């Protein structure tokens, strides 16, 4: 899928095409080779990833509070000067862990290379319960547990081993409902094919249509390793109930988002526009949205707040050609990370608009 995005306010515009260049194809091929090497026996000839500037990984408070652990595996494209040019999340058990790992690794620097071209590498970041400095608690648990197959399902869906989460996508709390302090639930099911791809997703129940759309887009955006039946990859069906409230681990807001929301409710104009910034913030990590079922060329326009760490907060749809693709785009944009927006060299919170054209 090829996507053109334009970040535009008035006459200013920033454009970039992703997922369609030869460089991206070479990057993915390189990561596949690195993955195979990582699974082979250790060799003294294999280069070890070293740092000039080590990443500072901060354990997400939200995840630590709920006693969760997990690993994030990152694919890195490193230029010849040792700077990170691109990141692809290969595995992530929870979006908060993904955000922390990506945010930390973006500030890392590697030794310069003698190669004339960029190089790729795979880096695993582990998160455990920090009881004290240098100590990992033994009682941490995975954020999500995959269930056994229901005996009520057709035989071909009764797997022996459940699918394994490859990448868990975030949940977007609909901003209009959030502003009204409206809570709710939605239950979603997905059909996963023998390659691990989500082939179909449907809303089983929802207390509000927007909660259903948000939850469906989230679960549809997950990536899996396939279930197993008789030692072969198999079909599977998963159901998940989403709770929308500010105390739930997966729908609660960050401190930055809470402050922005309070300013919105008080009608404060504490947000900068693109024309006021020192420069147009460049996206440093921009995973592409899952594709909707219709697969047509769709236009989506999203508004969001970029906080002082370059993280996307409170995204909402302004317009769209297809509602499903709009919510899938909204889910992906919540994962994006940018250069920090600044005015006169000082970090600010910016309110931006991002049009996306799906081709």
N, C-alpha and C positions, 0 to 999 in steps of 0.2 A: 504494500500500500504506500502510495506517495502522498504526502501532505505538504501543502504550502501554508505557512503561517505568516501573518503580517501583524506586527505590533504597531498600532497606529493611534495617534490622537492628533487631531487637526492635520497639519501638513507633514508631521514627522512620521517616518515609517522605517521599520526594520523588517527585513524579509530573509527567509532561509528555507531551503528545501531539505527535508530529512528523509531517510530510509530509502532513497532512490539512487544514491551515488555509488560509484564503484568502490570508493573508499570504505563505505559502510559494509559492502559485501566482503571486501578483503578483511575488514576488522572481524566480522563474524567467523570467517574461515580461520583466521589466526586464533581466535578464542577457542574454537573447536579443537584445533591442534594442541593448544595449551591444556585444554581439559583432558585430552587423551594422555598427554605427558604426565599430568598430575596423578593419573590413575595407574601409571606404570611404576615399576620398582625404582627407588631412589638411585640417582647416578651422580658421581662427582663432577661430570661434565655439564650437568644441568645448571644453568644460571639461577642464583638465588636473588629474589627481589630485595633490594636494599633502598634505604632512604637517605636523602640529604636533609630533608625536613620531614620528620615523622608526623603522621596524622594524629590529631587530638580527637579521640572518639569519646563523646559524652553519652553516658547511659541515659536513655529517655526516661524521664521521671514517671511518666504515665505507665510505661511497661514495668518499671521497677516496683512501682506501688502495687501492681497486681501480681507480683511474684513471677513474672515471665522471663524466659530465656530464649535464646535462638541465635542462629548464625545468618550472616548475610554474605553472599558470594558476589564479588564485583568483577566484571570484565573491564579492563582499563586499556585505553589507547594512549600511549605516552609519546610525546614528540621528542625530537633528537636533543632538545635542551633539558629534558627531564620533567616537563610540565604535562599535566593531564589534559588531553585533547577531547576525550570522550569517555563516558561511563555507560556501561550496560549492566543492569542488575540481573544476574543469572539465577540467584536464589535469594528469597527473603521470606521469612515466616510471618512477618508483621510489618505493615507500612511505617510504623514509628521507628522500628529498627532500621529499615531501609533508609529513611530520612537521615537518621543519625550517622549511619555508615557513610552515605554519600557526602553529607555535609563535612564530615571529618576528612575523608580522603581527598576532597577537592582542594584542601589546603596543604596537601602533601607535595613534596618535590623529590624527584628521583635523580640519580646521577646522569649527567649528559651521556649520550651514546655516540659511538664512532660511526654508527650506521647513518646513511643519508636519508633514510625513511623512518617514520614512526614505528614503534614497536608495541606489542600488546602483552598483557600480563593478567593473571587472575589473582585476586587478593581476597582472602576470607577474613571476615570480622566477626568475632564471637562476643556474645553478650550473656553474662550470668549475673546472679544476684550479688551485689557488692555489700558484704556485711562490714568490712573494713578494708583499708587499703591493702591490696595484694591478696585478698581472700575472697573466694567465690563460695557462696552459700550452696549447700547440697539440695535444697528443697525447691529450687526453681523448676517451673513447668513450662511446656510449650504453650504459646498463646491459643492454639486451636488443636482440637483432638478430632481425628477422622473416625467416623462411626463404622460399626460392622454393617454388612449388607442386610437389609430388611428381608425377611422370609416372605413378605407379601409381594415382593417384586417378581417380575418374570425371571425365569431361570438364567437367562443370559446376562442379567444385571446383578445376579447374586455372586459377587466377586469373592475370592478367597482373601485377598489383600486389598485394602482400600487405596484409592489414589493418594499420592503424596503431594503436599503443597509445594509448588515451585516458587511462585510469587503471589503473595496475598495483596490485593489492591485495597486502597483506602475507601472509606465511606464519606460521602459528601452530605452534610446536614443541610437540607434545603434552606436557603437564607431567609426566605419570606416566612417560613414556619419558625425558624430560630429567633427571628426578631419578635415574634408573638409568644415566645417561650412555649411553643406547642410541642408536646411529647407524642411519641407514637411507636408503632411496630410495623414490620413488614416481614413476610416469610417468602423465601425464594427457593426455587429448585433449578438445578442445572443438569444437563445431560453431557457427560464427558466421553469422548470417543477413545478408541484404543491408542491414539497417539498422545492423549492427554489434553486435547483441545476441547474447550467448551463449545459444543455444537448447538446447544439450545438453552435458553433460560426463560423462565416464566414467573410471574408474581402469583403466589398461591393465596395470599391475603395481605391486606395493608390497611392501616387505620386512616391513611390519607393517600391520594394518588401520587403526590410528590414523594412520600416516603417509599412507596412501591417502586417508582422510577429510579430513585437514588440507590436503593438496595439492589435492584436488578442490575443496574450498571456496574455496581461494585463487584457482585459475585460473578457476573459475566466477564469481568476483566481479570479474574484470577487465572493463574497458569498452574498446571498440574503435571506430575508424572503419572502415567496411567495406572489404573487398578490392574490386578493380576487375577486370573482364573485359570486353574490347571497349568500354572507356570507360564501362561501367555498373557500378553496385554489384552485387556478386556474393556467393555463398556461399563459405565457406572452412572448412578444418579445420586446427587447430593442435595440435601435441603439445609437451609440456614435461616435462622430467625435473627433479624436485626432490631436492636432497641435504640431508639432515638431519644436520648436524654443526656444531660450534661454530667451525669455520674457514670455512664457506661464507658468502658475502656475504649471502645471503637468509635464512639460518636462524641466524646467530650472534646472540648476545645483546648488549644494551647494557651499559655498566658498571653501571648501576642494577639491571638485571635479574640480572646475575651476583651482585651483592651480596645481593639478595633471595633468590636461589636458595641461596646458601651459608648464609644464616640459616635457611632452611627445612630444609636438610639437617642443620644442627646443632640443630634444634628450638628455636631462639631465639624468644622472644616479643617481638620488636622491632617489632611492627606494631600500629598503633592501630585501634580500631574506630570506627564512625560515632558512637556515643554519646559517645566521648571527644573528638571534634573540636570546634573552636570553632563550626563551622557545617557544614552539609551541602554538600560541593563541588558546584558547578553545572557541568554539561557545557557547555563553550564551543564544542566542535566535535564533532558527533555524526552522522556519515554512517550512513545506514540500510543494513541488510544486504540482500544480494540475496535474492530470493524463491525458495523451493524449488519443485520441479516440481509437488508436490501442491496447492500454493496454499491449503491449509486453514488454519483458525485454530489456531495452535500456541503453546505456552507453552515458554519457555526460561529457565533460571536459570543465571547465570554468576557465578563468583567471580574476582576479580582484585585486583592490588595497584596502588595509586595512589602513584606515587613523589613525590619532593619537587619535581618540576617539573610535576606534574599529568598525567603520562603514564601510560597503562595498561601494566602489565607482567604477564607470565605468566598470562594469562587461562585459565580452564579451565571445562568444563561441570560443573554440579552435577546438573541434571536437564533433561529435555526430552521433548516429545511426539513429535517427529520428529527423528531423528539428523541428517539432511541440513540441516534448518533450524537445528539447534543449532550445527553447525560453520560455517555461513554467518554466523550471529550472532556467533560467536567471532571470526571473521575481521574483521568490521566493528568490533567493540568494540576490537580492538587499535589501530584508527586514532583512537579517541576521545581528546580532551584536555579536562581539567577545571580548575577553580580548584584552586590548590595546597592540599592538606589541611594544616591547622595546629592546634596545641595551644598555647594561651597566646601566640599570634602567631608561633610558630616552625614552619617546615615539618617535616612528619613523613611517614612511609610508612604508608599506611592499607590495611587489608584490607577489601574491600567486596563486597557481593553485589548483583547487578543482575538482577531478573526482567524478562523481556520477554514481552509478549502480542501476537502477530501477529493482526490482525483483517482 
